[in-house]
Amino acid sequence: MTTTGAKFFDRTAKVIRVLTVPPIGALTLVSSLYFKRNEDFGSRLAYLLAVLFLSVFPTLAYPLQPILPPFRGRGREGQRSLAILMSVIGYFLGIVFVCFTHASSMLLTVYIVYVVSGVGIALFSKGLHIAASGHACAVAGPVAGMTYFLGPRALLIGVPVFLLVCWSSLRLKRHTLVQFLLGGAISVGALLLTAPIVSLVRK
């Protein structure tokens, strides 16, 4: 392959990763559920807060990092640490909102799946020292959520997107195939574990 061709594929892979960052995946999920199953999702306030807690909070890590002393001057590692912290805060506030307002089981499931997925990634990465792909987790989770709540037609778009992200990760050498598939399996497993429990408890 020529140098020009290699650079084109590398740039394409980077664009794919940028377009599928976790906040965009979360925004796609909650927006799809709200507009397709509005009566089950809940109020407009519940939707706006879901966007805030799941998409905006993690994104705030980038403008906040240069002004927060514990994270300032730590570069990409500082951004990632702050993004994780902001995500955890968002998940916690989302669950508190659902519990105190008796919002829908669908929304509660989404928040808990994000928590369980985050814990799963942390356990594999920090506990077992297996670098499960957080990016794969953040793509497979919304795809699984839309498939579970909206039906299998979501796979028509979700599977190709997942495969493109997989290719981009392998192309840029961010993860091995096993690490990528493991990350995706964590979020799917979190949904399959959480949804029946929430449904049972909320009966």
N, C-alpha and C positions, 0 to 999 in steps of 0.2 A: 504494500500500500504506500502511495506517495505521502510525502510530508503534508501536503495540502489536504489530502483526503483524511489523514489522521487528525489534523487540527479541526477539520469540519466535524468529524464524529465526536471529538472531545468537547467541542463547543456545544454540540447538540445534547450530549450527555449532561453537561452542566446546566443547560437550560431546562431539561426535563427535571432535574433534581430541584432547581429553584421553584419551578411551577408546582411541585408536589411536596413542598415543605409542610410539616404538621399543621400549622395554622390554616392553610388552605384546605387541607383534607378535612379538618374539623368544621370549617365554614361550609364546605360542600355538603357534609353529612347533615348538620343541623338545618341548613336551608332546605335541603331536599325533603327532610322529614316534616318540616314546618309547612311547606307549600303543598306537599302531596297528601299529608295526613294531619291537616290543621286541627281537626276536631279532636284528635288523639294527642297531639303534641302539647297543646295548651295555648296560653295567651300570647299576644305579641310581646308583652314584657318578658315572658319566659324565653321567647326566641332571642330577643335582643340581649338578654343576660347570658344566654348560652353562647352567643357570638362573642360577647365580652370575655367571659370566663375561659372559653376554649380556644379562641382565635386571637383576640386582642392582647390578653395578658401575656402569653408567651412572646408575642411580637414586641411588646414594650421593653423586653430585655435589651434590644439593640440601641434604642435611644437613651435608656437609663444607665447602661453599663459605664459610659464615660464619666457619669456624675456620682456614682455610688462607690465610696472608698473601698469596700471589700472586693469589688469586681473591677475597679478601674486599673488600667495598665496591665491586665492579664490577657489581653488579646482574645483570640477565638475561644480559648478555654474558659475565660471569664464570661464571655457571652453565653456559652453553652451552660455553664453553671447557673447563671442568672435566669436563663430561659427555663431551665428545669424547675428552679425555685418558683418562678412566676406561674408556671404550669400547675404546680402542686397547689399553690394558693388559689388559682382559678378553679381547680377541681373541687377543692374543699368548700369554697364559697358556693359553687353550684349545688353540691349535695346539701348544704345547709339551706339554701333557697328552696330546693325541692321538698325537704323534710318539713320546713316551717310553713310552706304554702300549700302543701298537699298537691303539688304539681304532678304531671302524668308519670305513669310507670315507665313509659318510653323514654322520657327525659332522664329519669333517675337511672335507668339502665345505661344510657349513654355516658353519664358522668362516672358511674361505678366502673364501667368497662375501661374508661381512660385511666382510672386509678389502678385497677388491677393490671392493665397493660404496662403502665409505668413501673409498678412494683416488679413485674415479671422481667422486664428489660434490666432493671437494676440488679435483680438476683442473679441473672445469668452473667451480666457484665462485671459486677463487683464481687459477687459471692462465688460464682463458678468460673470466673475469668474466661467466659465465652462471649465474644463480642457480637451478641445478637443485634441485628440491624434495627435501630430505632426508626429509621426512615421507612423500612419495610413495614414495621409495626404501624406507623402513622398512615400508611397507604392502605394496607389490608384491613385495618379497623373500620374506616369509613365504608369501604366496599362491602365488608361483611355486614355492617350495620344497615346499609341501604338494602342489601339483599334480604336480610332477616325481616325488616319492617316494611319494605316496599315490594318485594318479590324478586324472582330470579332474573328479570330483565335488566336489573342493575349490573349483572355480570357482563352484559354485552359491552359495556363501557369499562367497567371496573377491572376485568381480567386483562384487556389490552393495556390499560394504564399500569397495572401492577407489573406486567411483563416489560414494559418500556422502562419503568423505574429500576427493575432488576437488571436490565441491560446496562443502564447508565451507571449503576453502582459497580457492576463488574468491569465496565469499560474504564471507569475512573479509579478502579482498584480500592474502593472504599470498603468493600466486604467481599467475602467469598460467597459462593452460591449457598452453601450450608448456612452461613451466618445470616444471609438475606432471608432465606426460607424460614429459618427459625424465628426471626423477628416477626415475619408475617403470621406465623403459626401462633405466636403469643397473643396477638390481638384477637385472632379468630377464636382461640381457646377461651380467652377472657369473656367474649360475648356468649359463647355456648355455655359457659359456667354461670354467668351472671343473669342472663335473661330469664331462665326458668326459676331461679331463686327469687328474683324481684317479682315475677308474675305470681309466685306462690304466696309471698309475704304480703303483696298488695291486694290479694283477693278480698 
